[in-house]
């Protein structure tokens, strides 16, 4: 699959089959991530591949956060248990972290490089017939989430990538044309 086809084929997959994503496939994806452009060659990205127990711990954190938004105590427990169980059954999860640079300029460059690495990984997964669902948000900074992933003190989680064989492919979402978003200057 060429790059443009992978870009057009990539979707956020919500449901996966039970097919295992093997270590070799994950290692291939991680190798594509580290090929991203990286100013100063700081190589700030860090990857944490979560096994079943780590996925359970992380799912418990996410479930607990979602449960706090539910007023009924019994319903909240059900939400927490459901989210935890969903995380355990995911074929693979990769947490992407960034080593935090002290220099603000380097930190910004490193963040951009890490996101380019994430995009490389997502596109490589699409080219391999695998689906991904990129997860971001405030939960990444939750101390319990950080502990579940095992990131170091000088790192911050920027994304989690759920990975597996898609159970279904969502339809293409409409996007604005680049023409509508581009200004040509002379």
C-alpha positions as CSV (number, residue, x, y, z in Angstrom):
1,X,0.0,0.0,0.0
2,X,1.4,3.4,-0.9
3,X,1.5,6.3,1.5
4,X,-1.4,8.2,0.0
5,X,-3.6,5.1,0.1
6,X,-2.7,4.5,3.7
7,X,-3.6,8.1,4.6
8,X,-7.0,7.7,2.9
9,X,-7.6,4.2,4.4
10,X,-6.7,5.2,8.0
11,X,-9.8,5.4,10.3
12,X,-10.4,5.5,14.1
13,X,-11.4,2.0,14.9
14,X,-13.7,1.5,17.9
15,X,-14.1,-2.3,17.7
16,X,-11.5,-4.9,17.0
17,X,-11.5,-8.6,16.4
18,X,-9.9,-11.0,18.8
19,X,-7.0,-11.5,16.5
20,X,-3.7,-11.1,18.3
21,X,-1.3,-8.4,17.2
22,X,2.1,-10.1,17.6
23,X,5.3,-8.6,19.0
24,X,6.9,-8.5,15.6
25,X,4.1,-6.4,14.2
26,X,4.3,-4.0,17.1
27,X,8.1,-3.7,16.8
28,X,7.7,-2.9,13.1
29,X,5.3,-0.2,13.9
30,X,7.6,1.3,16.6
31,X,10.5,1.3,14.1
32,X,8.4,3.4,11.7
33,X,7.6,5.8,14.5
34,X,11.2,6.5,15.3
35,X,11.9,7.4,11.7
36,X,10.0,10.6,12.1
37,X,11.8,13.9,11.5
38,X,13.5,15.0,14.7
39,X,15.2,18.3,15.1
40,X,18.5,18.0,17.0
41,X,18.1,14.2,17.1
42,X,16.8,14.3,20.7
43,X,14.7,11.2,20.0
44,X,12.2,12.2,22.7
45,X,9.6,9.5,22.2
46,X,9.1,6.6,24.5
47,X,6.8,3.7,24.0
48,X,5.1,1.5,26.5
49,X,3.4,-1.6,25.2
50,X,0.7,-2.5,27.7
51,X,0.1,-6.2,28.4
52,X,-3.2,-7.5,29.8
53,X,-2.6,-6.5,33.4
54,X,-1.3,-3.0,32.5
55,X,-4.4,-2.6,30.2
56,X,-6.6,-3.6,33.1
57,X,-5.0,-1.1,35.4
58,X,-5.2,1.7,32.9
59,X,-8.8,0.7,32.1
60,X,-9.7,0.9,35.8
61,X,-8.4,4.5,35.8
62,X,-10.4,5.5,32.8
63,X,-13.4,3.6,34.1
64,X,-13.2,5.4,37.4
65,X,-13.0,8.8,35.8
66,X,-16.0,8.0,33.6
67,X,-17.9,6.6,36.6
68,X,-17.4,9.9,38.5
69,X,-19.7,11.5,35.9
70,X,-22.5,9.1,36.7
71,X,-24.8,10.1,39.6
72,X,-26.3,6.6,40.3
73,X,-23.8,4.6,42.4
74,X,-24.8,1.2,40.9
75,X,-24.7,2.6,37.3
76,X,-21.3,4.2,38.1
77,X,-19.9,0.8,39.2
78,X,-21.2,-0.8,36.0
79,X,-19.6,1.9,33.9
80,X,-16.3,1.5,35.7
81,X,-16.4,-2.3,35.3
82,X,-17.4,-2.1,31.6
83,X,-14.5,0.3,30.7
84,X,-12.0,-1.8,32.6
85,X,-13.1,-5.0,30.8
86,X,-13.0,-3.3,27.4
87,X,-9.4,-2.4,28.0
88,X,-8.4,-5.9,28.9
89,X,-9.9,-7.3,25.7
90,X,-8.1,-4.8,23.4
91,X,-5.6,-6.8,21.2
92,X,-2.8,-4.3,21.8
93,X,-2.3,-0.8,23.4
94,X,0.8,1.4,23.0
95,X,1.2,4.4,25.2
96,X,3.3,7.1,23.6
97,X,5.2,9.3,26.0
98,X,7.7,12.2,25.5
99,X,10.7,12.9,27.5
100,X,10.2,16.5,28.8
101,X,13.1,18.8,27.8
102,X,13.9,21.7,30.1
103,X,14.4,24.1,27.2
104,X,10.9,25.3,26.0
105,X,12.0,25.5,22.4
106,X,13.4,21.9,22.4
107,X,10.3,20.8,24.3
108,X,8.0,22.1,21.5
109,X,10.2,20.6,18.8
110,X,10.2,17.3,20.6
111,X,6.4,17.3,20.9
112,X,6.1,17.9,17.2
113,X,8.5,15.1,16.4
114,X,6.7,12.7,18.7
115,X,3.4,13.5,17.0
116,X,5.0,12.9,13.6
117,X,6.2,9.5,14.9
118,X,2.6,8.8,16.0
119,X,1.3,9.6,12.5
120,X,4.0,7.3,11.0
121,X,2.8,4.5,13.3
122,X,-0.9,5.0,12.4
123,X,-0.1,5.0,8.7
124,X,2.1,2.0,8.9
125,X,-0.6,0.1,10.8
126,X,-3.1,1.0,8.1
127,X,-0.7,-0.3,5.5
128,X,-0.5,-3.6,7.4
129,X,-4.3,-4.0,7.5
130,X,-4.4,-3.1,11.2
131,X,-6.7,-0.5,12.8
132,X,-5.9,2.1,15.4
133,X,-7.8,4.4,17.7
134,X,-5.8,7.3,19.0
135,X,-6.7,8.4,22.5
136,X,-5.7,11.7,24.1
137,X,-7.0,13.9,26.9
138,X,-6.6,14.9,30.5
139,X,-6.5,11.3,31.7
140,X,-2.9,11.2,30.3
141,X,-1.8,13.4,33.2
142,X,-3.7,11.5,35.9
143,X,-1.2,10.1,38.4
144,X,-3.0,6.8,38.5
145,X,-2.9,6.6,34.7
146,X,0.8,7.4,34.7
147,X,1.4,4.7,37.3
148,X,-0.6,2.2,35.3
149,X,1.5,2.9,32.2
150,X,4.7,3.1,34.2
151,X,6.1,6.4,32.8
152,X,9.1,8.0,34.4
153,X,9.0,11.3,36.3
154,X,10.6,13.2,33.4
155,X,8.1,11.9,30.8
156,X,4.5,12.7,30.0
157,X,2.0,10.5,28.1
158,X,0.8,12.2,24.9
159,X,-1.4,9.4,23.5
160,X,-2.5,5.9,23.8
161,X,-3.0,3.9,20.6
162,X,-5.5,1.0,20.6
163,X,-4.3,-1.4,17.9
164,X,-5.8,-4.5,16.3
165,X,-7.6,-6.0,13.4
166,X,-10.7,-3.9,12.7
167,X,-14.0,-5.6,13.4
168,X,-15.6,-3.0,11.1
169,X,-14.5,0.0,9.1
170,X,-16.3,3.2,9.7
171,X,-17.3,5.4,6.8
172,X,-15.2,8.2,5.7
173,X,-15.9,11.5,7.5
174,X,-16.3,14.5,5.3
175,X,-13.4,16.9,5.4
176,X,-12.9,20.4,4.0
177,X,-10.8,20.5,0.8
178,X,-7.3,21.9,1.2
179,X,-8.3,24.5,-1.4
180,X,-10.7,25.9,1.2
181,X,-8.0,26.3,3.8
182,X,-5.1,27.5,1.6
183,X,-4.0,31.1,0.8
184,X,-1.4,31.4,-2.0
185,X,0.9,34.4,-1.5
186,X,3.1,36.1,-4.0
